[in-house]
Amino acid sequence: MKSVLQVPLKKSNDFELANKKLKEIFGENNVSDNISVSISGIVQTHIIYKVCKIDPINNEDLRKILKEHNIKFQECKINSLFVNDFKNITFEKCKINVFESMMPEGNKKERLEFIDCKFTRKFELGSTNFKNINFKKCAFKDFYINGAKFATFNFQDCKIFGNFMVKNCIFRNSNFKSNIFYNNTDFSNSIFTNKTYFNNSEFRNFTDFHESNFKNIASFYGVYFYKTPNFSSVNFDKNPILINTSFKANSFDDIKIDCNNQAETIHNKLKNINKNKQAKDDIFNKTYSDFRNSFSILKTTLINSGNVIDSKNHHKAELYCKEMELLYDLHKEKNVNFTKWINYISLKIYRTTSDHHTNLSKIFHFMLLMITSYGTFLFIINKLNNYIINNNMENMLFIFVCFLAIIPIYICLKNIKNISDTSIWIIFVLCTLFIIYSFIFQQYSVFGVIVYFVILYIFLVGYTTKNKFISFATGCFTYFVPIFVLFNYPSLINPTLNLFNKENIENNELLKQINSLDYDILSHLTRLSFRDYDISVSSYFSENIIVNQKEIIISNKDVLNDIFKFLVKIDKKDKQYALLQNIDDENKLKTILEDHTNRQVALDLIYAANKEYTRKTYDMEFKDGFRLFLHLATKQEIKKEINLITNILMQNKNEIQKLKTIIDKQEIYFKIYKAITLDTMNTQIYKSTYILYVIIMILCLYSITKTARKNSITT
C-alpha cells in the first residue's frame, strides 16, 4: 500500500487548459508547472521562463489567467508591465524596466511577490488593496505607492537607488528590515496598524515620516539616518524602539543644510506645479518648524522610554532648529525685532559654548578661553596704556575708540547678506553710543571695553573657526596661558585680588615713583598737594613725616594731576622759560606771543598761577593764518588778544614766577604725572572690564554646573 506522500497530485482541468494557453502565448519551452501541498491545500502554479513581453492589457486570455491562477515568472527581461487584476504572481530573478498596477480600492489582490528582481526605471502601485506583497533582495530605481492598503507588506534586503515614496497607505503588518534607501524616502500620512520593523536599514538621504500613525510598536533598531529625518506630527501610540538608532546629521551645520535643502526642494516643486506659488518664507518657516517638532517628538519618546541620554541629543537638535527659525525670521523681517534677536543670540551663545548644556568638555574649554582672553587683555592693555602715556597720546584715545568702533560696522557691511538687519542696527547703535560717550566724557573705560571686545572677538573666531591650524593654535594657547599664570603669577587667576587692592591698582605706578624720590621732592609734592607753589624751601623729615607725606600725596593725587596737566609739558619747556625770563619786558612778550603755540603756554601759566585747572580752548590758540582765512578774526583782534595776555602775565608775574621751580624739575614731575595718569587709566579700564568678565564667568560657571549635572550618572 502506497503512502499519502507517494500519491501523485492531480492537476485540475482548468489549470491544464490555462497552462496550455500560456504555452500558446509564450511558447512551449518557456512554460511549465508546479503542484505542491501547503497548509491551505494543493497549490497549482504556472511557471514562465525567460520571456521578454507580458501584455495582459491586449490579451484577454492572459488577463483572465492572471486573475484566476497562480503564476511565477523566472529570469524574465521585461520592458514594461501593467497588471491591474491578478490572484497570485511571483517574479524571481527578473529584470523589469517599468511595473505598474492600479485597481479600484474595493478589489482585493491576493499576493504579489518579487525575489531577487531588478527594476531599472520605475515600480508603481496606485490606490489598491493587497492581502500580501513581498519584496526580497530586489533593486529599484524609483518606487511609488500611493493610497494602497496592505494586509501584509514585506520589504527586506532591498536597495532603492532612486526615490522611495510610500504615501497615504495603510499597513496592517509590515516589515522594512535591512534595506538601503539611497535617495529620498517618504512614508508620510501612512498608518501602521500592527508592529512595524525598520531594523538595520540605512536611509542615506532625506526621510519623511510626517503625520504617520504607528498604532503599535515601531522598531528602528540599528537604523542609520544619514540625513535629518522628519518625524513631524507623527503619532506613536506605543514607545518606538530607538536602540542603536544613529543620526549622522547631528551637528548644527549638518541639520541646517538638511533643513535648507528640503525647504528648497519643496519650494521648487511647488513653483513648478502651482503658478500661484507659495511664498518662499512660509515654506522655510514651516520646514524649520516641522523639523523642530520632529526632534521634539523623538525627544519626548525617548524620555518616556527612560532614555534620557539620547533624548538630550534631540533636545539639542530641537534648539538648533529654533535658532535657524529665528535667524531666518530676522533676515526676512524689515523691522527691528529686539526680542527675537535676544532669543537668537542666547541660543547661539549656548550652542557655541556648551552645545546647549550637553558638552562638558566644550564649556570647560570655553571657560578657559574666557580666562585666557581676559589675561591676554590685561597684558595687552597694560602695554598699550604705557605706550600711550609715554608718547603723550592721551588725546588720541577718542580717535582709537572711533577706529575700533568702526571695525564691527565694517565687518557687518562686508557680510551684509549673512547678517540680519536687526543685528546690523544693534551693532551700529552700540558702536555709535560708544563713540558719543567717549567724546562727551573722555573716559578711558570706553577705550578699554572696546579693546576687550576686540580681543574677545579674535579668540571667539579662533574658537569657532573651521580652519584646523587656527583652531589647534587657539586651543594650545588657551591651555598654555592659564598654566603659565598658575605657576608664575597665581594671583592673576583671580582678578579681584588686583581690583580690590587699591595699592595694586589705583596707586600702583604712583607708589613706584614715590618710593624712588628723595626727601626734597617729597616735600615739594606735599606742598603742591595743597596748591602751595612755594616749594624752594628745604624741610627736615622724620620717618613718620615721610609716611604721612606719602599718604597725603596719594590722597591728593588728583590735585597734582591737575597742576602737572598745565605745567608739565616737556615739549614746551623752552617756550615756558622764554615767557618767564621775559615777563618784565612787554615788547619781547608781545613778540613771543605772536606765535599761537606760545599763547597756549601763556594761558596754561596764567590759569595755573590763579589755581584754576579747568579751562576751555580759546580761538586765540588756533593758528593765525587759519583764523584769518576763515574770517574768524582780524589782525586788529589778534593784536588785542596778544596785548591782553601780555598785560595779564605782567600783572600776575609774582605768582607766575613761582611756577619756575616746578618747570625746573619738569622731568621728575612728568614721571609722577604719567604714573598718576596711568593708574587712573588702568583703574577705570580694569574695573569696567572686570564687570563684563564677572558676568561672563558667572554664566560660564552656571553653564558648566548645569552641563555637569545633566551629564551626571544620577540624572
C-alpha positions as CSV (number, residue, x, y, z in Angstrom):
1,M,0.0,0.0,0.0
2,K,1.4,3.5,-1.0
3,S,1.8,6.3,1.5
4,V,-0.1,9.6,1.0
5,L,3.1,11.4,0.0
6,Q,3.7,9.0,-2.8
7,V,0.3,9.6,-4.4
8,P,0.7,11.8,-7.4
9,L,-1.1,15.1,-7.3
10,K,-3.7,15.6,-10.0
11,K,-4.0,18.8,-12.0
12,S,-7.4,20.3,-12.4
13,N,-8.8,20.7,-15.9
14,D,-8.9,24.5,-15.6
15,F,-5.2,24.5,-14.6
16,E,-4.3,22.3,-17.6
17,L,-6.3,24.4,-20.0
18,A,-4.7,27.6,-18.6
19,N,-1.2,26.1,-18.9
20,K,-1.8,25.0,-22.4
21,K,-3.0,28.6,-23.2
22,L,0.1,30.0,-21.7
23,K,2.3,27.8,-23.9
24,E,0.5,29.2,-26.9
25,I,1.2,32.7,-25.7
26,F,4.8,32.4,-24.5
27,G,6.0,29.2,-26.3
28,E,6.2,25.6,-25.4
29,N,9.7,25.8,-23.9
30,N,9.0,28.8,-21.8
31,V,6.1,27.4,-19.7
32,S,6.0,24.7,-17.1
33,D,4.0,24.0,-14.0
34,N,4.4,23.0,-10.4
35,I,2.0,21.4,-7.9
36,S,2.7,21.4,-4.2
37,V,0.9,20.9,-0.9
38,S,0.6,23.7,1.6
39,I,-1.4,24.3,4.8
40,S,-4.2,25.7,2.8
41,G,-4.3,22.7,0.4
42,I,-2.9,21.9,-3.0
43,V,-1.2,24.8,-4.8
44,Q,-1.0,24.8,-8.6
45,T,1.4,27.2,-10.1
46,H,2.3,28.1,-13.7
47,I,6.0,28.8,-14.3
48,I,7.1,31.0,-17.1
49,Y,10.8,31.3,-18.1
50,K,12.8,33.9,-19.8
51,V,10.1,35.8,-21.7
52,C,10.6,39.4,-22.8
53,K,7.0,40.6,-23.2
54,I,4.0,40.3,-21.0
55,D,0.9,42.2,-22.2
56,P,-2.2,41.4,-20.2
57,I,-3.9,44.6,-21.4
58,N,-4.1,43.5,-25.0
59,N,-4.5,39.8,-24.3
60,E,-7.8,38.8,-22.7
61,D,-6.8,35.2,-22.2
62,L,-3.7,36.1,-20.3
63,R,-5.6,38.7,-18.3
64,K,-8.1,36.0,-17.3
65,I,-5.4,33.5,-16.3
66,L,-3.6,36.2,-14.2
67,K,-6.9,36.8,-12.4
68,E,-7.7,33.2,-11.6
69,H,-4.3,31.3,-11.3
70,N,-1.0,31.3,-9.5
71,I,1.8,32.4,-11.9
72,K,5.6,32.6,-11.4
73,F,7.9,34.4,-13.8
74,Q,11.6,33.4,-13.7
75,E,14.6,35.1,-15.3
76,C,12.4,37.3,-17.5
77,K,13.5,40.6,-19.0
78,I,10.5,42.8,-19.4
79,N,10.4,46.4,-20.7
80,S,7.0,47.5,-19.3
81,L,4.4,45.5,-17.4
82,F,1.0,46.9,-16.5
83,V,-1.1,44.4,-14.3
84,N,-4.3,45.6,-12.7
85,D,-6.0,42.5,-11.7
86,F,-4.4,39.2,-10.6
87,K,-4.6,36.5,-8.0
88,N,-1.0,35.5,-7.1
89,I,2.0,36.5,-9.1
90,T,5.7,35.8,-8.2
91,F,8.7,37.3,-10.0
92,E,12.1,35.7,-9.4
93,K,15.4,36.9,-10.8
94,C,13.6,39.1,-13.3
95,K,14.7,42.4,-14.8
96,I,11.8,44.9,-15.3
97,N,12.0,48.4,-16.6
98,V,8.6,49.6,-15.5
99,F,6.0,47.9,-13.4
100,E,2.6,49.5,-12.7
101,S,-0.6,48.2,-11.1
102,M,-3.7,50.2,-10.4
103,M,-7.1,49.0,-9.4
104,P,-10.1,50.3,-7.5
105,E,-9.8,50.1,-3.8
106,G,-12.6,47.5,-3.3
107,N,-10.8,44.9,-5.4
108,K,-8.5,43.0,-3.1
109,K,-5.5,41.3,-4.6
110,E,-4.2,38.0,-3.1
111,R,-0.4,38.0,-3.4
112,L,2.4,39.8,-5.3
113,E,6.0,38.7,-4.7
114,F,9.3,39.8,-6.1
115,I,12.5,37.8,-5.3
116,D,16.0,39.0,-6.4
117,C,14.5,41.3,-9.1
118,K,15.8,44.5,-10.7
119,F,13.6,47.4,-11.6
120,T,15.7,49.7,-13.9
121,R,13.2,52.6,-14.1
122,K,10.0,52.6,-12.0
123,F,7.8,50.5,-9.8
124,E,4.4,52.0,-9.1
125,L,1.2,50.9,-7.3
126,G,-1.9,53.0,-7.3
127,S,-4.8,53.1,-4.9
128,T,-5.4,49.4,-4.5
129,N,-5.9,46.6,-1.9
130,F,-3.4,43.8,-1.2
131,K,-3.6,40.8,1.0
132,N,0.1,40.1,0.7
133,I,3.0,41.7,-1.1
134,N,6.6,40.7,-0.7
135,F,9.9,42.1,-1.9
136,K,13.2,40.3,-1.1
137,K,16.7,41.1,-2.3
138,C,15.4,43.5,-5.0
139,A,17.0,46.6,-6.5
140,F,14.9,49.6,-7.6
141,K,15.4,52.9,-9.4
142,D,12.2,54.6,-8.3
143,F,9.5,53.1,-6.1
144,Y,6.0,54.7,-5.8
145,I,2.9,53.6,-3.8
146,N,0.1,56.0,-3.1
147,G,-3.2,55.3,-1.2
148,A,-2.8,51.5,-1.1
149,K,-3.9,49.1,1.7
150,F,-1.8,46.1,2.7
151,A,-2.7,43.2,5.0
152,T,1.0,42.1,4.9
153,F,3.8,44.2,3.4
154,N,7.3,42.6,3.5
155,F,10.2,44.7,2.1
156,Q,13.5,43.2,3.1
157,D,17.2,43.2,2.0
158,C,16.4,45.6,-0.9
159,K,18.3,48.5,-2.4
160,I,16.5,51.6,-3.7
161,F,18.7,53.9,-5.7
162,G,16.0,56.4,-6.6
163,N,13.1,57.8,-4.7
164,F,11.1,55.6,-2.4
165,M,7.6,57.1,-2.0
166,V,5.0,55.2,0.1
167,K,2.4,57.8,1.0
168,N,-1.1,57.7,2.3
169,C,-1.0,53.9,2.8
170,I,-2.4,51.6,5.4
171,F,-0.2,48.7,6.6
172,R,-1.6,46.1,8.8
173,N,1.6,44.0,9.1
174,S,4.7,45.5,7.7
175,N,8.4,44.8,7.6
176,F,11.2,47.0,6.2
177,K,14.3,45.3,7.5
178,S,17.8,45.6,6.3
179,N,17.2,47.9,3.3
180,I,19.3,50.6,1.9
181,F,17.5,53.7,0.7
182,Y,20.0,55.8,-1.3
183,N,17.6,58.7,-2.2
184,N,14.6,60.4,-0.7
185,T,12.2,58.2,1.3
186,D,8.7,59.2,2.1
187,F,6.3,57.3,4.5
188,S,4.2,60.4,5.2
189,N,0.5,60.2,6.1
190,S,0.6,56.4,6.3
191,I,-0.9,54.2,9.0
192,F,0.9,51.3,10.5
193,T,-1.7,49.1,12.4
194,N,0.4,46.3,13.9
195,K,4.1,46.1,14.7
196,T,6.4,47.6,12.2
197,Y,10.1,46.9,11.7
198,F,12.8,49.0,10.1
199,N,15.6,47.2,11.8
200,N,19.2,47.7,10.4
201,S,18.0,49.7,7.4
202,E,20.0,52.7,6.1
203,F,18.4,55.9,5.0
204,R,21.1,57.8,3.1
205,N,19.0,60.8,2.0
206,F,16.1,62.7,3.4
207,T,13.4,60.6,5.1
208,D,9.9,61.8,5.7
209,F,7.6,60.2,8.2
210,H,5.5,63.3,8.9
211,E,1.9,62.8,10.0
212,S,2.3,59.0,10.1
213,N,0.5,57.0,12.7
214,F,2.1,54.0,14.4
215,K,-0.7,52.3,16.4
216,N,1.7,49.6,17.7
217,I,5.4,49.3,18.3
218,A,7.7,50.7,15.6
219,S,11.2,49.3,15.7
220,F,14.1,51.4,14.4
221,Y,16.7,49.1,16.0
222,G,20.1,49.7,14.3
223,V,18.7,52.1,11.8
224,Y,21.1,54.7,10.3
225,F,19.9,58.1,9.2
226,Y,22.5,59.9,7.1
227,K,20.3,63.0,6.7
228,T,17.9,64.6,9.2
229,P,14.6,62.7,9.2
230,N,11.2,64.4,9.5
231,F,9.0,62.9,12.3
232,S,6.8,66.0,12.5
233,S,3.3,65.3,13.8
234,V,4.0,61.6,14.0
235,N,1.8,59.7,16.4
236,F,3.4,56.8,18.3
237,D,0.7,55.0,20.3
238,K,3.4,52.9,21.9
239,N,7.0,53.9,22.5
240,P,9.1,53.1,19.5
241,I,12.3,51.1,19.7
242,L,15.2,53.5,19.0
243,I,18.0,51.4,20.4
244,N,21.3,51.8,18.4
245,T,19.5,54.2,16.1
246,S,22.1,56.6,14.6
247,F,21.7,60.1,13.3
248,K,24.7,61.1,11.3
249,A,23.4,64.7,10.8
250,N,23.8,65.7,14.5
251,S,25.7,68.9,14.2
252,F,24.2,72.4,13.7
253,D,25.7,72.8,10.2
254,D,24.5,69.4,9.0
255,I,21.0,69.9,10.3
256,K,20.9,73.4,8.8
257,I,22.0,72.1,5.4
258,D,19.3,69.3,5.5
259,C,16.6,71.8,6.5
260,N,17.5,74.3,3.8
261,N,17.8,71.6,1.1
262,Q,14.4,70.2,2.0
263,A,12.9,73.7,2.0
264,E,14.4,74.5,-1.4
265,T,13.2,71.2,-2.8
266,I,9.6,71.9,-1.6
267,H,9.8,75.4,-2.9
268,N,11.0,74.3,-6.4
269,K,8.4,71.5,-6.5
270,L,5.5,73.8,-5.7
271,K,6.8,76.5,-8.0
272,N,6.7,74.1,-10.9
273,I,3.3,72.7,-10.0
274,N,1.4,75.8,-8.8
275,K,1.5,79.1,-10.7
276,N,0.2,80.9,-7.6
277,K,3.3,79.6,-5.8
278,Q,3.5,79.6,-2.0
279,A,5.8,82.3,-0.5
280,K,9.3,81.0,0.0
281,D,9.4,82.5,3.5
282,D,6.4,80.5,4.5
283,I,8.0,77.3,3.2
284,F,11.2,77.8,5.1
285,N,9.4,78.7,8.3
286,K,7.2,75.6,8.0
287,T,10.2,73.4,7.3
288,Y,12.1,74.7,10.3
289,S,9.0,74.3,12.4
290,D,8.4,70.7,11.1
291,F,12.0,69.6,11.9
292,R,11.8,71.2,15.3
293,N,8.6,69.3,16.0
294,S,10.2,66.2,14.7
295,F,13.1,66.4,17.2
296,S,10.6,67.3,19.9
297,I,8.6,64.1,19.3
298,L,11.8,61.9,19.3
299,K,13.0,63.6,22.5
300,T,9.7,63.1,24.2
301,T,9.5,59.5,23.0
302,L,13.0,58.7,24.4
303,I,12.2,60.4,27.7
304,N,9.1,58.3,28.1
305,S,11.1,55.2,27.4
306,G,13.6,56.2,30.0
307,N,16.5,57.0,27.6
308,V,17.4,60.4,29.0
309,I,20.9,60.4,27.5
310,D,19.9,60.1,23.8
311,S,16.9,62.4,24.4
312,K,19.4,65.2,25.1
313,N,20.7,65.0,21.5
314,H,17.2,65.5,20.1
315,H,16.6,68.4,22.5
316,K,19.8,69.9,21.3
317,A,18.7,69.5,17.7
318,E,15.3,71.0,18.5
319,L,17.0,74.1,19.8
320,Y,19.2,74.2,16.6
321,C,16.0,74.4,14.5
322,K,14.6,77.1,16.7
323,E,17.8,79.1,16.3
324,M,17.6,78.6,12.5
325,E,14.0,79.7,12.5
326,L,14.7,82.9,14.5
327,L,17.7,83.7,12.2
328,Y,15.6,83.3,9.1
329,D,12.9,85.5,10.6
330,L,15.4,88.2,11.5
331,H,16.7,88.1,7.9
332,K,13.4,88.4,6.2
333,E,11.8,91.0,8.6
334,K,12.4,94.6,7.7
335,N,11.5,95.9,11.1
336,V,13.9,95.6,14.0
337,N,12.7,92.8,16.4
338,F,14.8,93.1,19.6
339,T,13.1,90.2,21.4
340,K,13.8,87.7,18.6
341,W,17.3,89.0,18.4
342,I,17.9,88.4,22.1
343,N,16.4,84.9,21.8
344,Y,18.5,84.1,18.8
345,I,21.7,85.4,20.4
346,S,21.0,83.4,23.6
347,L,20.5,80.2,21.6
348,K,23.7,80.8,19.6
349,I,25.8,81.5,22.7
350,Y,24.6,78.4,24.5
351,R,25.2,76.3,21.3
352,T,28.7,77.8,20.9
353,T,29.7,77.4,24.5
354,S,28.2,74.2,25.7
355,D,26.1,72.8,22.9
356,H,23.0,73.6,24.9
357,H,24.4,72.1,28.2
358,T,25.3,68.7,26.6
359,N,29.1,69.0,26.1
360,L,31.0,69.3,29.4
361,S,34.5,69.5,27.7
362,K,33.3,72.2,25.4
363,I,32.1,74.6,28.2
364,F,35.2,73.8,30.2
365,H,37.3,74.7,27.2
366,F,35.3,77.9,26.7
367,M,35.7,78.9,30.3
368,L,39.5,78.5,30.0
369,L,39.2,80.6,26.8
370,M,37.5,83.4,28.7
371,I,40.2,83.3,31.4
372,T,42.9,83.4,28.7
373,S,41.2,86.1,26.8
374,Y,40.9,88.3,29.9
375,G,44.5,87.6,30.9
376,T,45.7,88.4,27.4
377,F,43.6,91.6,27.5
378,L,45.2,92.7,30.8
379,F,48.7,92.1,29.4
380,I,47.9,94.0,26.1
381,I,46.1,96.9,27.7
382,N,48.9,97.4,30.2
383,K,51.5,97.6,27.4
384,L,49.2,99.7,25.3
385,N,48.5,102.1,28.2
386,N,52.2,102.5,28.9
387,Y,52.8,103.3,25.2
388,I,50.0,105.8,25.1
389,I,51.1,107.6,28.2
390,N,54.8,107.6,27.4
391,N,54.2,109.0,24.0
392,N,51.7,111.7,25.2
393,M,48.9,110.2,23.1
394,E,46.0,110.5,25.6
395,N,44.3,113.0,23.3
396,M,44.3,110.3,20.6
397,L,42.1,107.9,22.6
398,F,39.0,109.2,21.0
399,I,40.4,108.5,17.6
400,F,41.3,105.0,18.7
401,V,37.8,104.5,20.0
402,C,36.2,105.6,16.7
403,F,38.6,103.4,14.7
404,L,37.9,100.3,16.9
405,A,34.1,101.0,16.9
406,I,34.0,101.3,13.1
407,I,35.6,97.8,12.7
408,P,32.5,95.8,13.6
409,I,30.4,98.1,11.5
410,Y,32.7,97.5,8.6
411,I,32.6,93.7,9.2
412,C,28.8,93.8,9.2
413,L,28.6,95.8,6.0
414,K,31.0,93.5,4.3
415,N,28.9,90.5,5.3
416,I,25.6,92.2,5.0
417,K,23.9,89.3,3.2
418,N,24.7,86.9,6.1
419,I,23.8,89.3,8.9
420,S,20.2,90.3,9.8
421,D,19.1,93.9,9.7
422,T,18.4,93.8,13.4
423,S,22.0,92.7,14.2
424,I,23.4,95.5,12.0
425,W,21.1,98.0,13.6
426,I,22.0,96.9,17.2
427,I,25.8,96.9,16.4
428,F,25.6,100.3,14.7
429,V,23.7,101.8,17.7
430,L,26.1,100.3,20.3
431,C,29.2,101.5,18.4
432,T,27.6,104.9,18.0
433,L,26.9,105.1,21.7
434,F,30.5,104.2,22.5
435,I,31.7,107.0,20.3
436,I,29.3,109.6,21.7
437,Y,30.1,108.5,25.3
438,S,33.8,108.7,24.7
439,F,33.5,112.1,23.0
440,I,31.4,113.6,25.9
441,F,33.1,112.1,29.0
442,Q,36.6,111.3,27.6
443,Q,36.8,108.3,29.9
444,Y,39.5,105.6,29.5
445,S,37.0,102.8,30.3
446,V,35.3,103.1,26.9
447,F,38.6,102.5,25.2
448,G,39.3,99.5,27.4
449,V,35.9,97.9,26.9
450,I,36.3,98.2,23.1
451,V,39.8,96.7,23.2
452,Y,38.4,93.9,25.4
453,F,35.6,93.2,22.9
454,V,38.1,93.1,20.0
455,I,40.3,90.6,21.9
456,L,37.2,88.5,22.8
457,Y,36.1,88.5,19.1
458,I,39.5,87.4,18.0
459,F,39.5,84.5,20.5
460,L,36.0,83.5,19.6
461,V,36.8,83.4,15.9
462,G,39.8,81.2,16.7
463,Y,37.5,79.0,18.9
464,T,34.7,78.6,16.3
465,T,36.7,78.6,13.0
466,K,36.8,75.5,10.8
467,N,40.4,76.1,10.0
468,K,42.2,73.2,11.8
469,F,45.5,75.1,12.2
470,I,43.9,78.2,13.7
471,S,41.7,76.1,15.9
472,F,44.6,74.0,17.1
473,A,46.7,77.1,17.8
474,T,43.9,78.7,19.8
475,G,43.4,75.6,21.8
476,C,47.1,75.3,22.7
477,F,47.2,79.0,23.6
478,T,44.0,78.6,25.7
479,Y,45.6,75.9,27.8
480,F,49.1,77.4,27.9
481,V,48.2,80.8,29.3
482,P,46.3,79.5,32.5
483,I,49.1,77.0,33.2
484,F,51.8,79.7,32.8
485,V,49.9,82.1,35.0
486,L,49.2,79.4,37.6
487,F,52.9,78.7,38.0
488,N,54.3,82.3,37.6
489,Y,51.5,84.7,38.7
490,P,48.9,82.7,40.6
491,S,47.3,85.8,42.0
492,L,46.2,86.8,38.4
493,I,43.9,83.8,38.3
494,N,41.5,85.8,40.5
495,P,41.3,89.3,39.0
496,T,39.5,90.5,42.2
497,L,42.8,90.5,44.0
498,N,44.0,93.4,41.9
499,L,40.7,95.2,41.7
500,F,40.0,95.5,45.4
501,N,43.6,96.1,46.5
502,K,44.0,99.9,45.9
503,E,47.7,99.7,46.3
504,N,48.0,97.3,43.5
505,I,45.7,99.0,41.0
506,E,44.7,102.6,41.9
507,N,48.1,103.7,43.0
508,N,50.4,101.1,41.7
509,E,52.6,103.2,39.4
510,L,52.4,106.3,41.7
511,L,53.8,104.3,44.6
512,K,56.7,103.0,42.5
513,Q,57.6,106.6,41.6
514,I,57.1,108.0,45.2
515,N,59.3,105.3,46.7
516,S,62.2,106.3,44.3
517,L,62.1,110.0,45.2
518,D,64.3,111.9,47.7
519,Y,63.1,113.9,50.7
520,D,63.1,117.3,48.9
521,I,60.9,116.2,46.1
522,L,58.5,114.5,48.6
523,S,58.3,117.8,50.4
524,H,57.6,119.7,47.1
525,L,54.9,117.2,46.2
526,T,53.3,117.6,49.6
527,R,53.1,121.3,49.3
528,L,51.8,121.1,45.7
529,S,49.1,118.7,47.0
530,F,47.8,121.8,48.8
531,R,48.3,124.1,45.8
532,D,51.3,125.7,47.5
533,Y,53.8,126.8,44.9
534,D,56.5,127.9,47.5
535,I,58.5,124.7,47.2
536,S,62.0,126.2,47.2
537,V,62.4,126.0,51.0
538,S,64.1,122.8,52.2
539,S,62.5,120.8,55.1
540,Y,63.5,118.3,57.7
541,F,61.9,114.9,57.6
542,S,61.4,112.2,60.1
543,E,60.3,108.6,59.2
544,N,56.8,109.3,60.4
545,I,56.6,112.5,58.4
546,I,57.7,110.7,55.3
547,V,55.0,108.1,55.7
548,N,52.4,110.8,56.2
549,Q,53.6,112.7,53.2
550,K,53.2,109.7,51.0
551,E,49.6,109.3,52.2
552,I,49.0,113.0,51.6
553,I,50.4,112.8,48.1
554,I,48.3,109.7,47.3
555,S,45.2,111.3,48.8
556,N,45.7,114.5,46.8
557,K,46.9,112.9,43.5
558,D,44.0,114.5,41.6
559,V,45.3,118.0,42.6
560,L,48.8,117.1,41.4
561,N,47.4,115.7,38.2
562,D,45.6,119.0,37.6
563,I,48.7,121.1,38.2
564,F,51.0,118.9,36.1
565,K,48.5,118.8,33.3
566,F,49.1,122.6,32.9
567,L,52.8,122.9,33.8
568,V,54.5,119.6,32.9
569,K,54.9,119.8,29.2
570,I,58.4,118.8,28.3
571,D,58.0,119.6,24.6
572,K,57.1,123.2,25.6
573,K,59.6,123.7,28.3
574,D,61.7,126.2,26.2
575,K,58.6,128.2,25.5
576,Q,57.7,128.3,29.2
577,Y,61.2,129.5,30.0
578,A,61.1,132.2,27.3
579,L,57.9,133.6,28.8
580,L,59.2,133.5,32.4
581,Q,62.6,135.1,31.5
582,N,60.9,138.0,29.6
583,I,58.0,138.5,31.8
584,D,59.2,142.1,32.7
585,D,59.8,143.1,29.0
586,E,56.5,144.0,27.4
587,N,57.8,144.2,23.8
588,K,59.6,140.8,24.0
589,L,56.5,139.2,25.4
590,K,54.3,140.6,22.6
591,T,56.9,139.3,20.1
592,I,56.9,135.8,21.7
593,L,53.1,135.7,21.8
594,E,52.8,136.3,18.1
595,D,53.2,132.5,17.9
596,H,49.9,130.9,18.7
597,T,51.5,128.0,20.5
598,N,53.1,130.4,22.9
599,R,49.7,131.8,23.7
600,Q,48.6,128.3,24.7
601,V,51.6,128.1,27.1
602,A,50.9,131.5,28.5
603,L,47.3,130.7,29.1
604,D,48.3,127.5,31.0
605,L,50.7,129.5,33.2
606,I,48.0,132.1,33.9
607,Y,45.4,129.6,34.9
608,A,47.9,127.5,37.0
609,A,49.1,130.7,38.8
610,N,45.5,131.5,39.6
611,K,45.0,127.9,40.8
612,E,42.3,127.3,38.2
613,Y,42.9,123.9,36.4
614,T,40.0,123.7,34.1
615,R,39.8,125.9,31.1
616,K,38.2,125.9,27.6
617,T,40.0,126.1,24.4
618,Y,40.1,129.7,23.1
619,D,40.1,130.9,19.5
620,M,43.5,132.7,20.1
621,E,45.1,129.3,20.4
622,F,44.5,128.4,16.8
623,K,46.9,129.4,14.0
624,D,46.5,133.0,13.0
625,G,46.6,132.2,9.3
626,F,43.8,129.7,9.7
627,R,41.6,132.2,11.6
628,L,42.3,135.0,9.1
629,F,41.5,132.7,6.1
630,L,38.1,131.7,7.6
631,H,37.4,135.2,8.8
632,L,37.2,134.1,12.4
633,A,39.3,137.1,13.4
634,T,41.0,140.2,12.1
635,K,44.6,141.4,12.6
636,Q,43.5,144.1,14.9
637,E,41.6,141.5,17.1
638,I,44.7,139.3,17.2
639,K,46.8,142.2,18.4
640,K,44.2,143.0,21.1
641,E,44.4,139.3,22.3
642,I,48.2,139.5,22.4
643,N,48.1,142.7,24.4
644,L,45.5,141.2,26.8
645,I,47.7,138.2,27.5
646,T,50.8,140.4,27.9
647,N,49.0,142.6,30.5
648,I,47.7,139.6,32.5
649,L,51.2,138.0,32.5
650,M,52.8,141.2,33.8
651,Q,50.1,141.8,36.4
652,N,50.5,138.3,37.8
653,K,54.2,137.9,37.4
654,N,54.9,137.3,41.1
655,E,52.7,134.3,41.2
656,I,53.7,133.1,37.8
657,Q,57.4,133.3,38.7
658,K,56.8,130.7,41.5
659,L,56.0,128.2,38.8
660,K,59.6,128.2,37.6
661,T,60.7,125.8,40.4
662,I,58.2,123.3,39.1
663,I,59.2,123.8,35.5
664,D,62.9,123.3,36.5
665,K,62.1,119.8,37.8
666,Q,59.8,119.0,35.0
667,E,61.4,115.6,34.1
668,I,60.8,114.4,37.7
669,Y,57.3,115.7,37.9
670,F,56.5,114.3,34.4
671,K,57.1,110.8,35.7
672,I,54.7,111.5,38.6
673,Y,52.2,112.9,36.1
674,K,52.5,109.8,33.9
675,A,52.2,107.5,36.9
676,I,49.0,109.2,38.1
677,T,47.5,109.2,34.6
678,L,48.5,105.5,34.0
679,D,47.0,104.5,37.4
680,T,43.8,106.3,36.5
681,M,43.7,104.8,33.1
682,N,44.3,101.2,34.4
683,T,41.8,101.6,37.2
684,Q,39.0,102.7,35.0
685,I,39.7,100.1,32.4
686,Y,40.2,97.2,34.8
687,K,37.1,98.0,36.8
688,S,34.8,98.4,33.8
689,T,36.1,95.3,32.0
690,Y,36.0,93.3,35.2
691,I,32.2,93.8,35.4
692,L,32.0,92.2,32.0
693,Y,34.4,89.5,32.9
694,V,32.5,88.6,36.1
695,I,29.2,88.4,34.1
696,I,30.9,86.1,31.6
697,M,32.4,83.9,34.3
698,I,29.1,83.6,36.2
699,L,27.4,82.4,33.0
700,C,30.3,80.0,32.4
701,L,30.1,78.6,35.9
702,Y,26.3,78.3,35.7
703,S,26.6,76.6,32.4
704,I,29.4,74.2,33.5
705,T,27.4,73.3,36.6
706,K,24.2,72.7,34.6
707,T,26.1,70.7,32.0
708,A,27.8,68.6,34.6
709,R,24.5,67.9,36.3
710,K,22.9,66.9,33.0
711,N,25.8,64.6,32.2
712,S,25.8,63.1,35.7
713,I,25.1,59.4,36.1
714,T,22.5,60.3,38.7
715,T,20.2,62.1,36.2
